């Protein structure tokens, strides 16, 4: 009953209330972000959402966040490394998780829920096994079981295990409430926002290539598949 009917109603109502209450803060961050980033303060990126029952494929939606890295490029027009483009303001947004606030719009629109598996990149999705992609059988979330159990300081495999555990153990109000409560605690203590010793975590495909679990040929084929999905 909760998963099928009540969860979406709560997500809609709470995201609407949160957007209204946080609107002044979001306006300030929008203005400051536009100045610091010298342009668009928002970061919009296609992400795989819940599997469409009609097509059997993930519905791609546009996730919106506050931008934490500028768009500075080298003389050849290629983006500079993440550690160069991530400034002090961006680090502040990430450490406080304030960069995630615009995702309330995604929740309001029905692309996301407050609790569920975090929406990864499309180029991460194509490297997932069929079992790992089962995480997309539910709505992606602003936070989830993996986020309160290490977030970016656990392996990709462990993240996916937590996502499937969330689904397989049954989605209940009590579980969602506990995850939200523990997430708030994590935000205030600024734990696990990035993997120790890194600026941005490796994409799943790069992680598998580095571990030798996919060949360079397999990697290139799947990267091409991801690009084709984004062109649809």
C-alpha positions as CSV (number, residue, x, y, z in Angstrom):
1,X,0.0,0.0,0.0
2,X,2.7,2.5,1.0
3,X,5.0,1.8,-2.0
4,X,2.2,1.7,-4.5
5,X,0.1,4.7,-3.4
6,X,1.3,6.6,-0.4
7,X,5.0,7.1,-1.2
8,X,4.4,9.2,-4.3
9,X,1.8,11.4,-2.6
10,X,4.2,12.0,0.3
11,X,7.0,12.8,-2.1
12,X,4.9,15.3,-4.0
13,X,3.6,17.0,-0.9
14,X,6.9,17.2,0.9
15,X,8.9,18.4,-2.1
16,X,6.3,21.1,-2.7
17,X,6.6,22.3,0.9
18,X,10.4,22.0,0.9
19,X,10.6,24.0,-2.3
20,X,8.4,26.8,-0.9
21,X,10.4,26.9,2.4
22,X,13.8,26.7,0.7
23,X,13.0,29.1,-2.1
24,X,14.9,32.1,-0.6
25,X,18.0,30.0,0.0
26,X,17.8,28.6,-3.5
27,X,17.5,32.0,-5.0
28,X,20.6,33.2,-3.1
29,X,22.5,30.1,-4.3
30,X,21.4,30.7,-7.8
31,X,22.6,34.3,-7.8
32,X,25.9,33.5,-6.1
33,X,26.4,30.5,-8.3
34,X,25.9,32.6,-11.5
35,X,28.5,35.0,-10.2
36,X,31.1,32.5,-9.1
37,X,30.7,30.1,-12.0
38,X,30.5,33.1,-14.4
39,X,27.4,31.7,-16.1
40,X,24.6,29.1,-15.7
41,X,24.6,28.1,-11.9
42,X,22.7,24.9,-12.7
43,X,24.1,21.5,-13.8
44,X,21.6,19.5,-15.9
45,X,22.5,16.0,-16.9
46,X,20.5,13.0,-18.3
47,X,20.2,10.1,-15.9
48,X,18.4,6.7,-16.0
49,X,15.2,6.7,-14.1
50,X,12.7,4.0,-13.4
51,X,12.1,1.2,-15.9
52,X,9.1,1.9,-18.1
53,X,6.7,-1.1,-17.9
54,X,5.7,-0.6,-21.6
55,X,9.2,-0.5,-23.1
56,X,11.0,-2.5,-20.4
57,X,13.8,0.2,-20.6
58,X,14.9,2.9,-18.2
59,X,13.3,6.2,-18.8
60,X,16.0,8.9,-19.2
61,X,15.3,12.1,-17.3
62,X,17.2,15.4,-16.8
63,X,18.6,15.6,-13.2
64,X,19.2,19.2,-12.0
65,X,21.7,20.3,-9.4
66,X,23.7,23.4,-8.5
67,X,26.9,23.5,-10.5
68,X,30.0,22.8,-8.4
69,X,32.6,23.0,-11.2
70,X,33.2,25.7,-13.7
71,X,33.5,25.1,-17.5
72,X,37.1,26.2,-18.0
73,X,38.8,24.6,-20.9
74,X,42.4,24.2,-22.2
75,X,43.7,25.8,-25.4
76,X,42.3,22.8,-27.4
77,X,38.8,23.3,-26.1
78,X,38.9,20.3,-23.7
79,X,37.6,20.7,-20.2
80,X,40.3,21.0,-17.6
81,X,40.6,18.3,-14.9
82,X,37.9,18.2,-12.2
83,X,40.4,19.2,-9.5
84,X,41.1,22.4,-11.4
85,X,37.5,23.3,-12.1
86,X,36.3,22.6,-8.6
87,X,36.6,25.8,-6.7
88,X,36.1,26.7,-3.0
89,X,32.4,27.5,-3.5
90,X,31.9,24.2,-5.3
91,X,33.5,22.3,-2.4
92,X,31.3,24.1,0.0
93,X,28.2,23.1,-1.9
94,X,29.3,19.4,-2.1
95,X,30.3,19.2,1.6
96,X,27.0,20.6,2.7
97,X,25.0,18.7,0.0
98,X,23.4,22.1,-0.9
99,X,24.2,21.2,-4.6
100,X,21.4,18.6,-4.4
101,X,18.6,21.1,-3.5
102,X,17.4,21.6,-7.1
103,X,16.6,17.8,-7.3
104,X,13.5,18.7,-5.3
105,X,12.1,19.8,-8.7
106,X,12.8,16.3,-10.0
107,X,10.9,14.8,-7.1
108,X,8.0,17.2,-7.6
109,X,7.8,16.3,-11.3
110,X,7.8,12.5,-10.5
111,X,11.3,11.7,-11.9
112,X,12.6,10.9,-8.5
113,X,11.6,10.1,-4.9
114,X,13.1,11.2,-1.6
115,X,14.3,7.7,-1.0
116,X,15.5,5.2,-3.5
117,X,18.7,4.2,-5.4
118,X,20.7,7.2,-6.4
119,X,20.4,7.9,-10.2
120,X,23.8,7.2,-11.7
121,X,25.1,8.2,-15.1
122,X,23.8,6.7,-18.3
123,X,27.4,5.6,-19.1
124,X,27.4,3.9,-15.7
125,X,24.2,2.1,-16.4
126,X,25.5,0.3,-19.6
127,X,28.2,-1.4,-17.5
128,X,25.8,-2.8,-14.9
129,X,24.8,-6.4,-15.0
130,X,21.1,-7.3,-15.5
131,X,20.9,-7.9,-11.7
132,X,22.5,-4.6,-10.9
133,X,20.1,-2.8,-13.3
134,X,17.2,-4.2,-11.3
135,X,17.8,-1.2,-9.1
136,X,15.9,0.7,-11.7
137,X,12.7,-1.2,-11.0
138,X,11.9,1.6,-8.5
139,X,12.1,5.4,-8.6
140,X,15.6,6.7,-8.1
141,X,16.0,8.7,-4.9
142,X,17.6,11.8,-3.5
143,X,19.1,9.5,-0.8
144,X,19.1,5.8,-0.2
145,X,20.5,2.9,1.8
146,X,23.9,3.2,0.1
147,X,24.1,6.9,1.1
148,X,23.7,6.2,4.8
149,X,26.2,3.3,4.6
150,X,29.3,5.0,3.2
151,X,28.0,6.9,0.2
152,X,31.1,7.7,-1.9
153,X,33.4,5.8,0.4
154,X,32.3,2.3,-0.5
155,X,32.8,0.3,-3.7
156,X,30.5,0.5,-6.7
157,X,29.5,-3.2,-6.1
158,X,28.6,-2.4,-2.5
159,X,26.5,0.5,-3.5
160,X,24.5,-1.7,-5.9
161,X,24.1,-4.3,-3.2
162,X,22.6,-1.8,-0.8
163,X,20.2,-0.6,-3.6
164,X,18.9,-4.1,-4.2
165,X,18.7,-4.7,-0.5
166,X,16.5,-1.6,-0.2
167,X,14.2,-3.1,-2.9
168,X,14.2,-6.7,-1.8
169,X,13.6,-6.2,1.9
170,X,10.4,-4.3,1.2
171,X,9.8,-0.6,0.8
172,X,8.0,0.8,3.9
173,X,7.4,4.1,5.5
174,X,9.4,3.2,8.6
175,X,12.4,2.3,6.5
176,X,12.2,5.5,4.4
177,X,11.8,7.6,7.5
178,X,14.9,6.0,9.0
179,X,16.9,6.6,5.9
180,X,15.9,10.2,5.7
181,X,16.7,10.8,9.4
182,X,20.1,9.2,9.0
183,X,20.8,11.2,5.9
184,X,20.1,14.4,7.7
185,X,22.7,13.4,10.3
186,X,25.2,12.6,7.6
187,X,24.7,16.0,6.0
188,X,25.3,17.9,9.2
189,X,28.4,15.9,9.9
190,X,29.5,16.2,6.2
191,X,30.5,12.5,6.1
192,X,31.4,10.6,2.9
193,X,30.6,13.4,0.5
194,X,33.6,12.3,-1.7
195,X,35.9,9.3,-1.7
196,X,38.9,10.0,0.5
197,X,41.8,11.4,-1.5
198,X,39.7,12.2,-4.6
199,X,37.8,15.2,-6.0
200,X,35.3,13.2,-8.1
201,X,34.8,9.4,-8.0
202,X,35.6,7.2,-11.0
203,X,32.7,6.4,-13.4
204,X,31.6,2.8,-13.0
205,X,33.0,1.9,-16.5
206,X,36.4,3.4,-15.7
207,X,36.4,1.6,-12.3
208,X,35.8,-1.7,-14.1
209,X,38.5,-1.0,-16.7
210,X,41.0,-0.1,-14.0
211,X,40.3,-3.3,-12.2
212,X,40.6,-5.3,-15.4
213,X,37.0,-6.6,-15.3
214,X,36.3,-5.3,-18.8
215,X,38.6,-5.1,-21.8
216,X,39.3,-1.8,-23.5
217,X,37.3,-3.1,-26.5
218,X,34.3,-3.9,-24.3
219,X,34.7,-0.5,-22.6
220,X,34.7,1.3,-26.0
221,X,31.6,-0.6,-27.2
222,X,29.6,0.2,-24.1
223,X,30.6,3.8,-24.1
224,X,29.3,4.0,-27.7
225,X,26.1,2.4,-26.6
226,X,25.7,5.0,-23.8
227,X,26.2,7.8,-26.4
228,X,23.5,6.3,-28.6
229,X,21.1,6.2,-25.7
230,X,21.6,9.9,-25.1
231,X,21.0,10.7,-28.7
232,X,17.6,9.1,-28.7
